[in-house]
Amino acid sequence: MIYLFIKQYYKSIIIGLLILWLSLSGSKTLIPGKMLNIPYIDKMGHFAMYAFFSAVLLLDSCRWRTSSHFRYVILLIPLFFGALMEIMQMTLTTSRKAETIDLVANIGGVTAGIVIAHIALKILQKLGLSGPPQES
């Protein structure tokens, strides 16, 4: 059962681990100096990461034979994960700080990810690339 879960959600797991690393590593490690001196670029990063995370998670879950309600319940994972990352930044790191606006960007990203996943599913269906759901 664990093998099937990992096989089905490995992309989502990798993205979650990447977000964990990016959230807890020092900002000087990621962007040396002031290479990207764009206001609020980190908020755009939060938005993009959580949009990608939730879109991939939703697309991964669409292959299981589950109700569509369950697929949307699974999107609570990136919402809680984003809140947990902010708490961990506040308590575990000295180079990062928790901000409410980051959490708002995460929530906006999850919402955008839902839209992206729906568009991707429609395109895949039109191209005939979305086959029947797999057994869970």
C-alpha positions as CSV (number, residue, x, y, z in Angstrom):
1,M,0.0,0.0,0.0
2,I,2.8,2.4,0.9
3,Y,4.6,1.5,-2.4
4,L,1.4,2.3,-4.4
5,F,1.0,5.6,-2.6
6,I,4.7,6.6,-3.2
7,K,4.4,5.4,-6.8
8,Q,1.3,7.5,-7.4
9,Y,2.4,10.7,-5.5
10,Y,6.1,10.7,-6.0
11,K,6.0,14.0,-8.0
12,S,4.0,15.7,-5.2
13,I,6.3,14.3,-2.6
14,I,9.4,15.6,-4.4
15,I,7.8,19.0,-4.8
16,G,6.9,19.0,-1.1
17,L,10.5,18.1,-0.1
18,L,11.8,20.9,-2.4
19,I,9.5,23.4,-0.8
20,L,10.6,22.2,2.6
21,W,14.3,22.7,1.7
22,L,13.6,26.1,0.1
23,S,11.6,27.2,3.1
24,L,14.1,26.3,5.7
25,S,17.4,27.0,4.0
26,G,19.1,30.4,4.4
27,S,18.1,33.0,1.8
28,K,21.8,33.8,1.2
29,T,22.3,30.2,0.1
30,L,19.7,30.5,-2.6
31,I,20.2,34.0,-4.1
32,P,23.8,35.3,-3.7
33,G,23.9,39.0,-3.0
34,K,21.1,41.2,-4.4
35,M,20.9,39.5,-7.8
36,L,17.1,39.7,-7.9
37,N,16.2,43.0,-6.3
38,I,12.5,42.9,-7.2
39,P,10.0,43.9,-4.6
40,Y,8.0,41.0,-3.2
41,I,9.6,38.4,-5.5
42,D,9.6,36.0,-2.6
43,K,5.7,36.3,-2.5
44,M,5.6,35.5,-6.2
45,G,7.8,32.5,-5.4
46,H,5.4,31.3,-2.7
47,F,2.5,31.7,-5.1
48,A,4.2,29.8,-7.9
49,M,5.5,27.0,-5.7
50,Y,2.1,26.3,-4.1
51,A,0.3,26.6,-7.4
52,F,2.6,24.0,-8.9
53,F,2.4,21.8,-5.8
54,S,-1.4,21.8,-5.6
55,A,-1.8,21.3,-9.4
56,V,0.5,18.3,-9.4
57,L,-1.1,17.0,-6.3
58,L,-4.6,17.3,-7.8
59,L,-3.5,15.7,-11.1
60,D,-1.8,12.9,-9.2
61,S,-5.0,12.2,-7.2
62,C,-7.2,12.2,-10.3
63,R,-5.7,8.8,-11.3
64,W,-7.2,7.1,-8.3
65,R,-10.8,5.9,-8.2
66,T,-12.1,8.4,-5.6
67,S,-14.9,10.8,-5.4
68,S,-14.2,14.3,-6.7
69,H,-14.9,15.6,-3.2
70,F,-11.9,13.6,-1.9
71,R,-9.7,15.1,-4.6
72,Y,-10.5,18.6,-3.2
73,V,-10.1,17.5,0.4
74,I,-6.5,16.4,-0.5
75,L,-5.8,20.1,-1.3
76,L,-5.9,20.7,2.4
77,I,-2.4,19.2,2.4
78,P,-0.7,22.1,0.7
79,L,-2.7,24.6,2.8
80,F,-1.6,23.0,6.0
81,F,1.9,22.4,4.7
82,G,2.2,26.1,3.9
83,A,1.1,27.1,7.4
84,L,3.5,24.5,8.9
85,M,6.4,26.0,6.8
86,E,5.6,29.4,8.2
87,I,5.6,28.1,11.8
88,M,8.8,26.2,11.2
89,Q,10.5,29.3,9.7
90,M,9.4,31.2,12.8
91,T,10.7,28.6,15.3
92,L,13.6,26.7,13.6
93,T,15.4,29.3,11.5
94,T,17.2,32.6,12.1
95,S,17.6,33.6,8.5
96,R,13.9,33.3,7.6
97,K,10.8,34.8,9.2
98,A,7.1,33.9,9.2
99,E,4.8,36.4,7.5
100,T,1.1,36.4,7.1
101,I,1.4,37.7,3.5
102,D,3.5,34.6,2.7
103,L,0.5,32.4,3.9
104,V,-1.8,34.5,1.7
105,A,0.4,34.0,-1.3
106,N,0.4,30.2,-0.5
107,I,-3.4,30.1,-0.4
108,G,-3.6,32.1,-3.7
109,G,-1.1,29.7,-5.2
110,V,-3.2,26.7,-4.2
111,T,-6.3,28.3,-5.7
112,A,-4.4,29.0,-9.0
113,G,-3.1,25.4,-8.9
114,I,-6.7,24.1,-8.9
115,V,-7.5,26.2,-12.0
116,I,-4.2,25.1,-13.7
117,A,-5.1,21.4,-13.0
118,H,-8.6,21.8,-14.4
119,I,-7.2,23.4,-17.6
120,A,-4.6,20.7,-17.9
121,L,-7.2,17.9,-17.4
122,K,-9.4,19.4,-20.1
123,I,-6.5,19.6,-22.5
124,L,-5.4,16.1,-21.7
125,Q,-9.0,14.8,-22.3
126,K,-9.2,16.6,-25.6
127,L,-5.9,15.0,-26.7
128,G,-7.0,11.6,-25.5
129,L,-4.1,11.3,-23.1
130,S,-6.1,11.0,-19.8
131,G,-6.9,7.3,-19.6
132,P,-9.3,5.6,-17.2
133,P,-8.5,6.0,-13.5
134,Q,-6.3,3.3,-11.8
135,E,-7.5,1.0,-9.1
136,S,-6.4,2.1,-5.6
